[in-house]
Amino acid sequence: MIRLIPAALLSICLAAPAAARDAGQDPELPFVALSADASVPAANDLASASAYVELTGADPAELARQANAVIARALETTRAYPQVRARSAGTQTWPIYGKSKSLPGADGIEGWRLRSTLALESGDLPALSALVGKLQTTLAVANLDLAPSPETRRKAEDEALVAALKNFEARAELATRTLGRKHRILDLRIDTGSYFQPQPMVRAAAMRSDAAPAPVEAGHTQISVQVSGRVELID
């Protein structure tokens, strides 16, 4: 269902200009400046999640070996879910500082922390949810984000654009008819954007061997288009 948002701006410039800029040039006609909006809901049909393993220890090379083994097993698990696209999202390593034993009062590196992340994306929400549930036996889930796919977003944006243009023309017709004039469009500006509704997000939880997929309500995102411009008043 398309919802039209009332225009935020309506200014009327009716004063005739004092004179034309150059000799022989017709004076400008008065104009009406206005804007109109429209928004349509777009289904959140694309889900993305981040799952990661985080380890601490004294040897960063050993941590990397252990993390690589965990990620390799996780990628093997994802092969049972061809609907889900999985890829490595990188590895981060940073030092853990503590008080130096050899230099009292100074900080020294007493260990390392390493995080390796797996990025998941799918248009099949039940499949992604089931996979995340299985991965939680060895990985933590950072988040689960929901949004319209590019195709769904473009379709909704096109629908909103058509509605916004019709709304603009209707407002122009209303304004100029009320003034007892006709109109001609001078210029138009189209701005596209999205009003995102907060979506459910699954935060990292303690890893359990009995982790099960949580139900996810996809919902919608409102896609908005604004049209603004000027119409010239003519007889």
VEXDREN-2710 file (C-alpha; in Angstrom, 1 decimal):
% VEXDREN-2710
k/r/px/py/pz
1/MET/0.0/0.0/0.0
2/ILE/1.4/3.4/-1.0
3/ARG/1.3/6.1/1.6
4/LEU/1.6/9.7/0.4
5/ILE/3.4/12.0/2.8
6/PRO/2.1/15.7/2.8
7/ALA/4.4/18.1/1.2
8/ALA/6.7/20.0/3.6
9/LEU/7.1/23.1/1.5
10/LEU/4.7/25.3/-0.5
11/SER/5.9/28.8/-1.4
12/ILE/4.3/31.1/-3.9
13/CYS/6.1/33.9/-5.7
14/LEU/3.5/36.1/-7.3
15/ALA/5.2/39.5/-7.6
16/ALA/6.0/40.4/-11.2
17/PRO/9.7/41.2/-11.8
18/ALA/10.6/44.9/-12.2
19/ALA/12.0/44.5/-15.7
20/ALA/13.6/41.9/-18.0
21/ARG/17.4/41.4/-17.6
22/ASP/18.2/42.4/-21.2
23/ALA/16.4/44.4/-23.8
24/GLY/13.9/42.4/-25.8
25/GLN/13.7/39.6/-23.2
26/ASP/10.3/38.8/-21.8
27/PRO/9.9/39.3/-18.1
28/GLU/9.8/36.2/-16.0
29/LEU/6.3/34.8/-15.0
30/PRO/5.5/34.2/-11.3
31/PHE/6.0/30.7/-10.2
32/VAL/5.0/28.3/-7.4
33/ALA/7.6/26.2/-5.6
34/LEU/6.5/23.1/-3.9
35/SER/7.5/19.5/-3.0
36/ALA/5.8/16.2/-2.5
37/ASP/6.8/12.8/-1.1
38/ALA/5.7/9.2/-1.3
39/SER/6.9/6.0/0.4
40/VAL/6.3/2.4/-0.1
41/PRO/7.2/-0.6/2.1
42/ALA/9.9/-3.0/0.8
43/ALA/10.2/-6.5/2.2
44/ASN/13.4/-7.2/4.1
45/ASP/14.2/-10.2/1.9
46/LEU/18.0/-10.3/2.4
47/ALA/19.6/-11.3/5.6
48/SER/23.3/-11.0/6.6
49/ALA/25.1/-12.3/9.6
50/SER/28.6/-12.2/11.1
51/ALA/29.9/-15.2/13.0
52/TYR/33.4/-15.2/14.6
53/VAL/35.8/-17.1/16.7
54/GLU/37.9/-15.2/19.3
55/LEU/40.9/-16.7/21.0
56/THR/43.6/-15.4/23.4
57/GLY/47.0/-16.8/24.1
58/ALA/50.7/-16.1/24.2
59/ASP/51.6/-17.2/20.6
60/PRO/49.8/-15.3/17.8
61/ALA/50.9/-17.8/15.2
62/GLU/49.3/-20.7/17.3
63/LEU/46.1/-18.6/17.7
64/ALA/45.9/-18.1/13.9
65/ARG/46.3/-21.9/13.4
66/GLN/43.5/-22.7/15.8
67/ALA/41.2/-20.0/14.4
68/ASN/41.8/-21.1/10.8
69/ALA/40.9/-24.7/11.8
70/VAL/37.6/-23.4/13.4
71/ILE/36.7/-21.3/10.3
72/ALA/37.5/-24.2/8.0
73/ARG/35.1/-26.5/9.9
74/ALA/32.5/-23.7/9.8
75/LEU/32.9/-23.3/6.0
76/GLU/32.4/-27.1/5.7
77/THR/29.2/-26.8/7.6
78/THR/27.9/-24.1/5.3
79/ARG/28.2/-26.4/2.3
80/ALA/25.1/-28.2/3.5
81/TYR/23.2/-24.9/3.0
82/PRO/23.7/-23.9/-0.7
83/GLN/21.1/-21.1/-0.2
84/VAL/23.6/-19.2/2.0
85/ARG/26.6/-17.4/0.6
86/ALA/29.6/-17.6/3.0
87/ARG/33.0/-15.9/2.9
88/SER/35.9/-15.1/5.1
89/ALA/35.6/-11.5/6.5
90/GLY/39.1/-11.2/7.7
91/THR/41.2/-11.7/10.9
92/GLN/42.2/-9.2/13.5
93/THR/45.0/-9.6/16.0
94/TRP/45.8/-7.2/18.8
95/PRO/48.1/-7.3/21.9
96/ILE/46.9/-7.6/25.5
97/TYR/48.9/-5.3/27.8
98/GLY/49.8/-5.9/31.4
99/LYS/52.3/-4.6/33.9
100/SER/55.9/-5.4/32.9
101/LYS/57.7/-7.7/35.3
102/SER/61.2/-6.4/34.3
103/LEU/60.3/-2.7/34.3
104/PRO/58.1/-1.9/37.3
105/GLY/55.5/0.7/36.5
106/ALA/55.7/0.1/32.7
107/ASP/53.1/-1.7/30.6
108/GLY/54.2/-4.7/28.5
109/ILE/52.5/-7.2/26.2
110/GLU/51.4/-10.2/28.2
111/GLY/49.4/-12.0/25.5
112/TRP/47.4/-11.7/22.2
113/ARG/43.8/-11.8/21.2
114/LEU/42.7/-12.9/17.7
115/ARG/39.3/-12.7/16.0
116/SER/38.5/-14.4/12.7
117/THR/35.1/-13.6/11.2
118/LEU/32.8/-15.4/8.7
119/ALA/30.3/-13.3/6.7
120/LEU/27.0/-15.0/5.7
121/GLU/24.3/-13.7/3.4
122/SER/21.1/-15.2/2.1
123/GLY/17.6/-14.5/0.8
124/ASP/16.4/-17.7/2.5
125/LEU/15.9/-16.5/6.1
126/PRO/15.0/-20.0/7.5
127/ALA/18.1/-21.5/6.0
128/LEU/20.3/-18.8/7.3
129/SER/18.7/-19.0/10.8
130/ALA/19.2/-22.8/10.8
131/LEU/22.9/-22.5/9.7
132/VAL/23.6/-19.8/12.4
133/GLY/22.1/-22.2/15.0
134/LYS/24.6/-24.9/14.0
135/LEU/27.5/-22.5/13.8
136/GLN/26.9/-21.3/17.3
137/THR/28.4/-24.6/18.6
138/THR/31.9/-23.2/17.7
139/LEU/31.3/-19.6/16.7
140/ALA/29.7/-16.5/18.3
141/VAL/27.2/-14.5/16.3
142/ALA/27.9/-10.8/16.2
143/ASN/24.6/-9.8/14.5
144/LEU/21.8/-10.7/12.1
145/ASP/20.8/-7.7/9.9
146/LEU/17.7/-7.6/7.7
147/ALA/17.2/-5.4/4.6
148/PRO/15.6/-5.3/1.2
149/SER/17.7/-6.9/-1.6
150/PRO/18.9/-4.5/-4.3
151/GLU/16.2/-5.8/-6.7
152/THR/13.4/-5.3/-4.1
153/ARG/14.7/-1.9/-3.2
154/ARG/14.8/-0.7/-6.8
155/LYS/11.3/-1.9/-7.4
156/ALA/10.0/-0.1/-4.3
157/GLU/11.9/3.0/-5.3
158/ASP/10.3/3.1/-8.8
159/GLU/6.8/2.7/-7.3
160/ALA/7.5/5.5/-4.8
161/LEU/8.9/7.8/-7.6
162/VAL/5.7/7.3/-9.7
163/ALA/3.6/8.1/-6.7
164/ALA/5.6/11.2/-5.7
165/LEU/5.5/12.6/-9.3
166/LYS/1.7/12.1/-9.3
167/ASN/1.4/13.8/-6.0
168/PHE/3.6/16.7/-7.2
169/GLU/1.4/17.2/-10.2
170/ALA/-1.7/17.0/-8.1
171/ARG/-0.4/19.7/-5.7
172/ALA/0.7/21.9/-8.6
173/GLU/-2.8/21.6/-10.2
174/LEU/-4.5/22.4/-6.9
175/ALA/-2.3/25.4/-6.2
176/THR/-2.6/27.0/-9.6
177/ARG/-6.3/26.2/-10.1
178/THR/-7.0/27.9/-6.8
179/LEU/-5.1/31.0/-8.1
180/GLY/-7.2/30.9/-11.3
181/ARG/-4.1/30.1/-13.5
182/LYS/-2.6/27.3/-15.4
183/HIS/0.9/26.0/-15.0
184/ARG/4.0/24.7/-16.7
185/ILE/6.8/22.8/-14.9
186/LEU/10.0/24.8/-14.8
187/ASP/12.3/22.3/-13.1
188/LEU/12.2/19.2/-10.9
189/ARG/14.6/17.7/-8.4
190/ILE/14.2/14.0/-7.3
191/ASP/15.7/12.8/-4.1
192/THR/15.7/9.1/-3.1
193/GLY/16.3/7.8/0.3
194/SER/15.1/5.2/2.9
195/TYR/13.5/5.5/6.2
196/PHE/14.8/2.4/7.9
197/GLN/12.6/0.8/10.5
198/PRO/14.5/-0.8/13.4
199/GLN/14.9/-4.5/12.7
200/PRO/15.5/-7.5/15.0
201/MET/19.2/-8.1/15.7
202/VAL/20.6/-11.2/17.2
203/ARG/23.5/-10.4/19.4
204/ALA/26.3/-12.6/20.4
205/ALA/25.5/-15.1/23.1
206/ALA/27.4/-17.7/24.9
207/MET/28.3/-20.6/22.7
208/ARG/26.3/-23.7/23.5
209/SER/26.3/-27.1/21.9
210/ASP/22.5/-27.1/21.9
211/ALA/22.2/-23.8/20.1
212/ALA/19.0/-23.6/18.1
213/PRO/17.9/-21.1/15.4
214/ALA/15.8/-18.2/16.8
215/PRO/12.6/-17.2/14.9
216/VAL/13.2/-14.1/12.9
217/GLU/10.4/-11.7/11.8
218/ALA/11.7/-10.0/8.6
219/GLY/9.4/-7.0/8.5
220/HIS/9.7/-4.1/6.0
221/THR/11.7/-1.0/5.3
222/GLN/10.0/2.2/4.1
223/ILE/11.6/3.4/0.8
224/SER/11.0/7.1/0.3
225/VAL/11.2/9.5/-2.7
226/GLN/10.9/13.3/-2.7
227/VAL/10.1/15.4/-5.7
228/SER/10.5/19.2/-5.5
229/GLY/10.5/21.9/-8.1
230/ARG/8.9/25.0/-9.5
231/VAL/5.8/25.5/-11.8
232/GLU/5.3/28.6/-13.7
233/LEU/2.0/30.4/-13.6
234/ILE/0.5/31.0/-17.1
235/ASP/-2.8/32.3/-18.3
END
